[in-house]
Amino acid sequence: MLLVTAGSRGDVEPFVALARAAQRAGHTVRVVAPDNSGVAADGVDVVSLGVDYSHLIQAQGVSNRAATANYRRAVKPAMRKVIVEPARIARDFRPDVVVAHPKVLSAPLIGEALGIPHVLVEMVPAVTPTRAFAAAGTVTADLGPLNRLTYRAASGAAALFRRDLQEAAGVLGIRMPRHATSPAATLLPISPALLPRPVDWPTSIHLTGPWREAAPASVHLPAEIADFAEAGPFVYAGFGSMAAGDPRERGRIVVEAARRAGHRLLVATGLGGLAVSDDLQGDDVLVVGSVAHDLVLPRAVAAVHHGGIGTVQAALRAGTVSIVVPFIADQPFWGAVLRRRALGPAAIPARRLTADRLADALAAAPRYAAAVAEVAARMPHDRGTDAALEAIAKLRD
């Protein structure tokens, strides 16, 4: 198997989990992934995609404006590597199946050139049309029958990078086809407990549940975090890689809101999404670089985060109410899903975040605890990587 992913930590971690599960099942697996993702991949054959998303995020931040301003200098060269490098690796590795992130636009070409199935990993529901909801990253309103139209945006990406796709085709020794082949299967590593499967999805679409690995029993929280967690109830706040705007002002807002609501606060600064000045820190506020969500969130009374699918599912699995502060892409979608299903208060867009709004959301969080606990009780039944591997195996039957 050749597994190819692109993006930040949340895009890499599931692929490494799937790779480990595939290895345990006896498959030979190679993972193509960005550099410096922060994901431990010991024992997995990982080769470089040639792109460092962490560096890109720290250099230009995350926003549509930043992406537009840096399109020629940073975005387009990165996408060229995402498209061409997997073709080179696949040509030499000769896999029986390629399993790829949606950004890897050359996956259909790899399948065509090698005569193998290609599998799309739809990290968030933005590619497969449905009437049930609009594509993640477009609008959060329910447009009814028009929801299906919002999925057309995903199909236009190939036109922007046609020259890079032609280069990838050349690497693979084929001519660029007029139309890309459809994936043999589509996998969504999302829990049905969070997102019920739409009735109009074809049978080739598999809602598998999250691809994850439980932290080994030997892994413990650092002493500083463990001591803080054991000292009493606390709120977790972390915005991951959302380096945008003024992280210090955001840190001030989060600290002030937690104190107004009477909560202690654990802050994870991530790749620049949050920063807390020294004068705001105290016995009730602990600031760290990053945390293991599976070890921290079950102890938190609420989680303030950006609404990435990985963090949303980690908080639900922990039985912890999320307060979503979305920045870009699919994050408003997940905030709306949680609100619509009464699993959390209304999302607070990052540009509208204030101490008053966040303090009110923290005060409201206990109302959603019972509903979140019900979803948490269902999530252990997700089969995740096993379901994904079964769907892939059926392609070769």
Secondary structure, DSSP 8 states (H G I E B T S, - for coil): -EEE--SSHHHHHHHHHHHHHHHHTT---EEEE-TT-----TTS-EEE-S--HHHHHHHH-SSHHHHHHTIIIIIHHHHHHHHHHHHHHHHHH--S-EEE-TT-TTHHHHHHHHT--EEEE-SSSSSS--SSS--TTS-SS--GGGGGGGGHHHHTHHHHTHHHHHHHHHHHT----SS----SEEEE---TTTS---TTS-TTEEE---------TT----HHHHHHHHTS-EEEEE-TT---S-HHHHHHHHHHHHHHTT-EEEEE-TTTT----GGG-BTTEEEES---HHHHGGG-SEEEE---HHHHHHHHHHT--EEE---STTHHHHHHHHHHTTSS-----GGG--HHHHHHHHHHGGGGHHHHHHHHHHGGG--HHHHHHHHHHHTT-
